[in-house]
């Protein structure tokens, strides 16, 4: 009995410490920081553009100084008076992808990036670090934020778009809060959008481990109205006026659908509590994109809508890598073979112990010959991260590899479950 009482006491003490950490340093609002990332293939700089205050904080309230994923970049918040790190988060960006394409060798470009932080009570230092090609993180910008700065814009207090809660697991402060936005839907097409939003939510929650952790998610459909129906397809000289000006042919890839108007996205939902973003594009053209801790953007009219929205959410929420590859091609630009990728579901074997090695069957060969897949359904199979050689994946097939696989592989399921618990427990 004494042991039981002691266990309960320690549990309650832990809850109190977590709550105290948040309430000690933060108030229940969001500090939205808008940055401009600029550079070319060999250089990158970060500049502060604007500070904003949003009405509520919809992120995690515990494990504040820890990272759930390493990401291609990281944000660190330090309390100036104590010198204590009071919040950390990670991200990836379209800018960092652009740096790997040929255009980046000939011109400098700028990209918008927006990060959400809990609103500090006192002055803090915000530090942005970017991952270099050697796998190390180097500081790109430090700046001080005074929460009482009169030039911090207050947003989300009016002109809030219509929205519908399509799945409620728990209150905002105990859940992962996901907004689903409309892109290329006119005012007369909102019934159609709401049905697509319900379908997207249903597909995500049908996959493991989301299906057994539904109470840890809230999904909200937000009616962001476009002037034109459908989205832009540059290769067809089609440019539509839509809520977020998304388009296909990103980096000249036919099916890569993205938007660089990141601030427009966040402005549209400033009054709605959110932590993760899914954008549904009203078109039957196949495509999509998912950027870790930025957004998922996918099309709704193509027959593969169901698996693609889950796949892209695996990127934007879970930080999972693509497990597919191109036959007979070897690429080292995206994932150098002598550096361990930060994503949890692929490996170069440089540091495989940090990946799914703990859940392999005893005696599983590393790497694993594809002919042994029946004996070792979870292994270390060559071919992933767009390269047929030098990068390895956990299973023969996975939702992060093909649209025909029924679920995430065991390694992805494990990584997603760990991340969900990181946010909510």
C-alpha angles and dihedrals in degrees: 000000000000089000090051093050091047091051091051091048092051090048092052090045090053091052090049093051092050092049092044092053091056096041092044094059107017145044126216096270136089129248105210111197119196117203137179116222112203134178149085137252094302106029139046133183133182124213129187113238109170144351119217137182119217123196099246142021113236100175134090121306099197138049083035098163094046131088124230090195132010096227128182088284140017138211121209126190118200126190103233098210095053101025088229123144103238102173140016134179138167137218148168126224141209087232092063090051090050090055089069097057125088094250090067091065091061107037144025118238138183129223132189119239128179128193130192119220132172109262111258125227093213139023114303138182115232117204125192118198127186128206113242127209090265090062095250124124117233127189112254099174142005124188139162123241120202107197089209093057106133091214094065103111118231110221136176096044096113143011092044110174121237113272140181128209103227097175128017119187101165141329117308094257092055100044146064102253116213125184121201113206133197120238120183094006116127123214090266092054099059094106087057091048093051090053091050090048091052089049093050091049092047093050093051093047091049092064126084126284094014090060093063095040101048092129089067094063138071119191121195125186111215119198102225104174126217128203092223130043114239130017136272122281107186095189087062093044087245115146117173131190102240137160095262103016094236121172144182123241094059106176085001092292108137098219100036105110117188144138129223092198094095096153090056089058094052094042090055093057101031093121096049121078108246143154104174133035135215118182119197116206118210101227140099092223110114117246151083146163140221126200120189112258090352113076149304115232119185141155124253105198099062119093089241094058092112099057095033096057089052092047093050092046086055086062101041099039104023102036089229121161128228110267096197125098141187115256115251092000125115119195124182099168097087097035116020108217094228094055125071111237116237093226111101099225103056132053142186088201090246089115106003092152088074091058131055097317092113093063098047118113111258110269096024107153115240109240098026123219111236089230088066094057094108091055094040108031088172110051144119106280122182117242122064142117090051092300127105091204136042099019125083136205132201102240144018089251138011141160085260090058109040141009091231098061110102098220147356116291117255093261092053091045090053093047092048093048091051090051094048090052090047090058098042112025 
